[in-house]
Amino acid sequence: MAKRIGILTSGGDCPGLNAAIRGVAKASYQLFEDAQIVGIMDGYGGMINGNYREMSKAEFSGILTLGGTILGTSRNASSEHNSGKYIDIYKAMAKNYQKMKLDCLVTLGGNGTHTAAGKLEPYGLNVIGLPKTIDNDIWGTEVTFGFQSAVDIATDVIDRVHTTAISHSRVLIVELMGNSAGWLTLSAGLAGGADVILLPEIPYDLNAVADMIYERYESGKHFSIVAIAEGARNINDDEDQDLKGKHYSVGYKLADELGKVIDIETRVVVPGHYQRGGAPCPYDRLLATQMGVHAAELIKDENFGRTVAVKNGLVTSNLMADVAGKTKTIPPDSPLLEVGRDIGISFGEA
């Protein structure tokens, strides 16, 4: 049974994309007599503009440990062609799907990628989704590939700033990625021993943060580590206001706020895209491979319109329509929040 499978990566890159691509391809070669893999370049942009190429088996060797994506990626599917003229991007993608003679399109991405993939189904495209993001915020799956690698990196950053914070008796603010969900900051903050963890899900009270820092100082601990997610907000911030304003980032905003209420030297560390770069950790290599193989099995069963997921520790799938447009945020009763409170971490709550 011959199968012609298109693969694209969309949205921000992360460790594990190449491992997942490899998993889809290698499993397809085993499951189908004559599998052909078509690489679509630079995300949905390649699907819109017809930028693709047939890939050889050799291209999937040696990429298990490689960071980034061999297919390239882009953030959004643009509504304009290179000429600047408006086009119906979904019609354009459906037309190129037919031109490529695909039996299925596998999309690797986060929330935006899944939303776009869901809109392709009414055009007759067979689509399978693979959940990648360092934010771990895709609904319906316990974990996404790329997340654990980012947790390892972010934890290492927090580990390393401890020594300089202690040496100089400073407050060190580490700003981590996570605009709508704080899974990365919560996990790395707990693993790295942060004293304060500020998340998008829990607007922080500046006085509560200052009180925690002073409490530590008065107890003889003349340093504090604050882990803050890029989407964290002060309880007094207007939801619609530009939180950055004159500030480079929310980490610097918090430093300015603290400077008005505490007299302790404060520094800010923003690892930024460092968190999503480099080779995937072993956990993500294994997870991405498992998910890639499961995607190939869904194609074999012609079980389209689904996105791969992990539930109760097992690799399975959800309906794409149930996942698209939903964000998995940290629930108020999260066991990780309870653990943090039980060991004395402040979440900036009044």
C-alpha positions in Angstrom: 0.0 0.0 0.0 1.6 3.3 -1.1 1.2 6.4 0.9 2.4 9.9 0.1 2.7 11.9 3.4 3.4 15.6 3.7 5.1 16.9 6.9 5.4 20.5 8.0 6.6 22.2 11.2 4.9 25.5 12.2 5.2 28.0 15.0 8.2 28.4 17.2 10.9 25.8 17.0 11.8 23.5 19.9 13.9 20.5 20.7 12.4 17.3 19.4 10.9 18.4 16.1 13.4 16.5 14.1 13.0 13.4 16.3 9.3 13.5 15.6 9.8 14.0 11.9 12.1 11.0 12.0 9.6 8.9 13.9 6.8 9.6 11.4 9.1 8.8 8.4 10.8 5.7 9.7 7.5 4.2 10.9 5.9 5.0 7.6 8.7 3.2 5.8 8.0 0.2 7.9 4.1 0.3 7.7 3.7 1.0 4.0 5.1 -0.8 1.0 6.0 2.4 -0.8 5.9 5.4 1.5 6.9 8.7 0.1 7.6 11.6 2.5 7.1 15.2 1.2 8.8 17.9 3.2 6.9 21.2 3.2 9.3 24.1 3.8 8.8 26.9 6.3 5.5 25.9 7.9 2.2 26.8 6.4 4.0 29.4 4.2 5.4 26.5 2.2 1.9 24.9 2.0 0.4 28.2 0.7 3.2 28.9 -1.8 3.9 25.4 -2.9 7.4 25.2 -1.5 8.0 21.5 -1.0 10.3 18.6 -2.0 10.3 14.9 -1.9 12.7 13.6 0.7 14.9 10.5 0.7 15.3 7.9 3.4 18.9 9.1 4.1 17.6 12.5 5.2 16.0 11.0 8.3 19.3 9.5 9.6 21.4 11.5 12.1 18.6 13.9 13.0 17.4 12.4 16.3 19.6 14.6 18.4 19.4 17.7 16.2 17.7 20.8 17.5 15.5 23.0 15.4 13.8 21.7 12.4 15.2 20.5 9.1 12.1 21.7 7.3 12.2 25.3 8.6 9.3 27.0 10.3 7.3 30.2 10.5 5.0 31.7 13.0 1.8 32.4 11.0 0.1 31.4 7.8 0.0 34.7 6.0 -3.2 35.9 4.2 -1.1 37.5 1.5 0.9 35.9 -1.3 4.4 37.1 -2.2 2.8 39.5 -4.6 1.1 41.2 -1.7 -2.4 40.3 -3.1 -4.9 38.8 -0.7 -5.7 35.1 -1.2 -7.8 32.5 0.5 -4.9 30.7 2.3 -6.9 27.6 3.0 -8.0 27.2 -0.6 -4.4 27.7 -1.6 -3.2 25.0 0.8 -6.0 22.6 -0.4 -4.9 23.2 -4.0 -1.2 22.5 -3.2 -2.3 19.4 -1.2 -3.8 18.1 -4.4 -0.8 19.2 -6.5 1.5 17.3 -4.2 -0.8 14.2 -4.5 -0.8 13.8 -0.7 -2.7 11.1 1.1 -2.2 12.9 4.5 -0.6 16.0 5.9 1.1 15.8 9.3 1.4 19.1 11.1 3.9 19.6 14.0 3.1 22.6 16.1 1.3 24.3 19.0 -2.1 25.9 19.5 -1.9 28.1 16.4 -0.8 25.2 14.2 -3.7 23.0 15.5 -6.2 25.8 14.9 -5.1 26.2 11.3 -5.0 22.4 10.8 -8.5 22.1 12.0 -9.7 24.6 9.4 -8.2 22.5 6.6 -10.5 19.5 7.2 -13.6 21.0 5.6 -11.5 21.4 2.4 -11.1 17.6 2.2 -7.6 17.3 3.6 -6.6 14.4 5.7 -4.7 15.9 8.6 -2.8 14.5 11.7 -1.4 16.8 14.4 1.6 16.4 16.6 1.8 18.5 19.7 5.0 20.4 20.2 5.6 23.4 22.4 8.0 24.4 25.2 4.9 25.9 26.9 3.1 22.6 27.4 -0.2 24.4 26.9 -1.9 22.2 24.3 -5.3 21.0 25.6 -5.9 17.3 25.9 -2.3 16.1 26.4 -0.4 15.7 29.6 2.9 16.7 28.0 4.2 18.0 24.7 7.6 17.3 23.2 10.0 20.1 23.6 8.7 20.9 27.1 11.1 18.8 29.2 14.1 20.0 27.3 13.1 23.6 28.0 12.5 22.8 31.7 16.0 21.4 31.8 17.5 24.5 30.2 15.5 26.9 32.3 16.3 25.0 35.5 20.0 25.2 34.6 19.7 29.0 34.3 18.1 29.3 37.7 20.7 27.0 39.2 23.5 29.1 37.9 22.2 32.5 39.1 22.0 31.2 42.6 25.8 31.6 43.1 25.9 35.2 41.9 22.7 36.1 43.9 24.3 34.7 47.0 27.7 36.2 46.4 26.3 39.7 45.9 23.3 39.5 48.2 21.0 40.3 45.3 17.5 39.6 44.1 17.8 37.8 40.8 14.8 37.8 38.5 14.7 35.1 35.9 12.2 35.7 33.1 11.1 32.5 31.4 8.9 31.9 28.4 5.2 31.3 28.7 2.7 33.9 27.7 -0.6 32.3 28.5 0.4 29.3 30.6 3.0 29.0 33.3 3.9 25.4 33.1 7.5 26.0 32.2 8.1 28.6 34.8 6.3 26.6 37.5 8.3 23.4 36.7 11.7 25.1 36.4 11.0 27.3 39.4 10.3 24.3 41.6 13.2 22.3 40.2 15.6 25.2 40.5 14.7 26.3 44.0 13.1 29.7 43.2 11.8 31.5 46.2 9.1 33.4 44.3 7.3 32.0 41.2 5.0 34.4 39.2 2.6 32.9 36.7 0.1 34.2 34.1 -2.6 32.2 35.9 -2.1 34.0 39.3 -1.8 37.8 39.0 0.8 38.9 41.6 0.5 41.4 44.4 3.8 43.4 44.5 3.6 43.8 48.3 3.4 40.0 48.7 6.5 39.6 46.6 8.3 42.3 48.6 7.2 40.8 51.9 8.7 37.4 50.9 12.0 38.9 49.9 12.2 40.9 53.2 11.2 37.9 55.2 14.1 35.9 53.7 16.5 38.8 54.3 15.5 39.2 58.0 15.9 35.4 58.5 19.5 35.7 57.3 19.0 34.7 53.7 20.3 37.8 51.9 19.4 36.8 48.4 16.2 35.7 46.6 15.5 34.1 43.2 12.3 35.1 41.4 11.1 33.1 38.4 8.6 35.0 36.4 6.7 33.9 33.2 6.7 36.4 30.4 2.9 36.5 30.6 2.7 37.3 34.4 0.7 40.3 35.4 0.5 42.6 38.4 -3.0 42.5 40.0 -3.2 46.3 39.3 -2.4 46.0 35.6 -5.2 46.7 33.1 -5.7 43.5 31.0 -5.6 45.5 27.8 -2.5 47.6 28.6 0.9 47.0 27.0 2.7 45.5 29.9 6.1 46.1 28.3 5.6 49.8 27.7 9.0 51.4 28.3 10.3 48.1 29.7 12.2 45.5 27.7 10.2 42.7 29.3 8.1 41.9 32.3 11.2 40.9 34.2 12.5 44.4 34.0 9.1 45.8 34.8 9.0 43.8 38.0 12.6 45.0 38.8 11.4 48.6 38.5 8.3 47.9 40.6 10.4 46.2 43.3 12.9 49.1 43.3 10.2 51.3 44.6 9.3 49.2 47.6 12.6 47.4 48.6 16.1 48.6 49.1 17.9 45.4 47.8 20.0 45.3 44.7 18.1 43.5 41.9 19.2 42.1 38.6 17.3 40.5 35.7 18.2 37.5 33.5 16.2 36.9 30.3 17.4 33.6 28.7 14.9 34.1 25.9 15.3 31.8 22.8 18.1 30.0 24.6 15.2 28.0 26.2 14.1 26.6 22.9 17.5 25.9 21.3 19.8 23.0 21.1 19.5 19.2 21.2 16.4 17.6 22.8 16.9 15.8 26.1 16.6 12.0 26.1 13.0 12.3 27.4 11.9 14.4 24.5 13.8 12.2 22.0 11.8 9.2 23.3 8.5 11.1 23.5 8.8 12.7 20.0 9.7 9.3 18.5 6.7 7.6 20.2 4.4 10.4 19.0 5.8 10.3 15.5 5.2 6.5 15.3 1.7 6.9 16.6 1.0 9.5 13.9 2.1 6.9 11.3 -0.2 4.3 12.9 -3.2 6.7 12.7 -2.4 7.2 9.0 -2.3 3.4 8.5 -5.7 3.2 10.1 -7.0 6.1 8.1 -8.0 7.7 11.4 -7.6 11.3 10.3 -8.6 14.6 11.9 -6.8 13.7 15.1 -3.9 15.0 17.1 -1.5 12.8 19.1 -1.6 13.1 22.9 -0.4 11.6 26.1 -3.1 10.5 28.6 -2.4 8.6 31.8 1.1 8.1 30.5 0.0 6.4 27.3 0.4 7.8 23.7 -3.1 8.1 22.2 -5.0 10.9 20.3 -7.8 13.4 20.4 -10.1 14.8 17.8 -8.4 17.8 16.2 -11.7 19.7 16.6 -11.6 19.2 20.4 -8.1 20.6 20.7 -8.0 23.5 18.2 -8.3 26.9 19.9 -8.0 25.7 23.5 -5.2 26.5 25.9 -4.2 24.2 28.8 -3.5 26.5 31.7 -2.4 25.6 35.2 -5.6 24.8 37.2 -6.0 26.4 40.7 -5.9 23.0 42.3 -2.7 21.9 40.5 -0.7 19.6 42.7 2.5 21.5 41.7 1.0 24.7 43.2 0.2 22.8 46.4 3.7 21.5 46.6 5.1 25.0 46.1 3.0 26.5 48.8 3.8 23.6 51.2 7.6 24.3 50.9 7.1 28.0 51.4 7.3 29.3 47.8 5.4 32.6 47.2 3.2 32.9 44.1 2.7 36.5 44.8 -0.7 36.0 46.3 -2.0 38.6 48.6 
